[in-house]
Amino acid sequence: MFTFYALKVLGISVAGVAAIFFITAVGGSMGAFVAPFVIGRYGAYQAAIWSMTSLLPTGIPLIIAAFVPRYAPAFICVTFVAWEVAILVNVIAETTLRQERSPQHMVGSVASASRFVNWGADPLGAALAALLLVSVDSLVVLALAFLGMAFAFVPLLLNRNRVCASIQLVGRKA
């Protein structure tokens, strides 16, 4: 979705898109380094909630890029670096929660079930985005993606024991 948007709608060169992906990877590394400090200071549960919540405003520069194409690569870099930092903190916090809350003998099963669900969602989301791009404007597809992200963090806002119990239940079924 992004590559189509950057190349076709914003007119960014292939080299520009590659540079954006490289800078994004650096952002991901920063998130991996920051996560242990955030989790240590606020706890895994709060880190998971706030990192997921912080993902929503990271998309604002991406929308601004559509209206200011001259600075689109800079806005996109800001978006993607912020996204990568937040998502890496979130992934590490959620992994910590699973390890803390799952019985020791089930940690591997819970991790496997989580990977199966998460990795299965990526191709489904990509296929849905591709189908939508054929029939609606790319900004509409981006807006729908942001709404999907907004609903993704709702379970974290539920009772922390219920979330951890559901994580354990998934592990038992795996």
Secondary structure, DSSP 8 states (H G I E B T S, - for coil): -HHHIIIIIS---HHHHHHHHHHHHHHHHHHHHHHHHHHHHH-HHHHHHHHHHHHTGGGHHHHHHHH-GGGHHHHHHHHHHHHHHHHHHHHHHHHHHHHHHS-GGGHHHHHHHHHHHHHHHHHHHHHHHHHHHHHS-HHHHHHHHHHHHHHHTHHHHS-HHHHHHHHHHHHHH-
